[in-house]
Amino acid sequence: MVPDPYTLEKMALAHRQQLQREAEHEQMQGARSSHSSHRMRYMAARLGTFLIALGTRLRQLEQPRTSNAVDEVRMKESLC
């Protein structure tokens, strides 16, 4: 049995609306994952920068101790 033109138009409209909702949902999911991956890359870059700065600072703090220890050994050797 074939529905009347009004019912066919109503069914077509409902189908288009459902397709539109599905497309919008997929777009939102794509945008969300893109935003999330951007945030992760940003945080990883910030963490890397922090760790490099920390390593540099620790190396700078360690250098004077090393040079002082070497100087002390040299002074002891020269006294002997």
C-alpha positions in Angstrom: 0.0 0.0 0.0 1.4 3.4 -1.0 1.0 6.2 1.5 -0.7 9.4 0.3 1.6 12.4 -0.8 1.2 14.2 2.5 2.4 11.2 4.5 5.3 10.6 2.1 6.4 14.3 2.5 6.1 14.0 6.3 8.2 10.8 6.2 10.8 12.4 3.9 11.1 15.4 6.2 11.5 13.2 9.3 14.2 11.2 7.5 16.1 14.4 6.4 15.9 15.7 10.0 17.3 12.4 11.3 20.2 12.6 8.8 20.9 16.2 9.8 21.0 15.3 13.5 23.4 12.4 12.8 25.7 14.7 10.7 25.7 17.3 13.4 26.5 14.7 16.0 29.4 13.4 13.9 30.7 16.9 13.4 30.6 17.6 17.1 32.5 14.4 17.9 35.2 15.2 15.3 35.6 18.7 16.6 35.8 17.4 20.2 38.5 14.9 19.4 40.5 17.5 17.4 40.3 19.9 20.3 41.3 17.2 22.8 44.3 16.2 20.7 45.3 19.8 20.3 45.2 20.2 24.1 47.3 17.1 24.6 49.9 18.3 22.2 50.0 21.7 23.9 50.4 20.1 27.4 53.1 17.7 26.1 55.0 20.6 24.7 54.7 22.6 27.9 55.8 19.6 30.0 58.8 19.1 27.7 59.8 22.8 28.0 59.5 22.6 31.7 61.6 19.5 31.9 64.3 21.0 29.7 64.4 24.1 31.9 64.6 22.0 35.0 67.4 19.9 33.7 69.3 23.1 32.7 68.8 24.6 36.1 69.9 21.5 37.9 73.0 21.3 35.7 73.9 24.9 36.5 73.5 24.2 40.2 75.7 21.1 40.0 78.5 22.8 38.1 79.9 25.0 40.9 79.9 22.0 43.3 81.9 19.9 40.8 84.4 22.7 40.1 84.8 23.3 43.9 85.4 19.7 44.5 88.0 19.5 41.8 89.7 22.6 43.2 89.7 21.1 46.7 91.4 17.9 45.3 94.0 19.9 43.5 94.7 22.0 46.6 95.2 18.8 48.6 97.5 17.3 46.0 99.6 20.4 45.9 100.0 20.4 49.7 101.3 16.9 49.7 
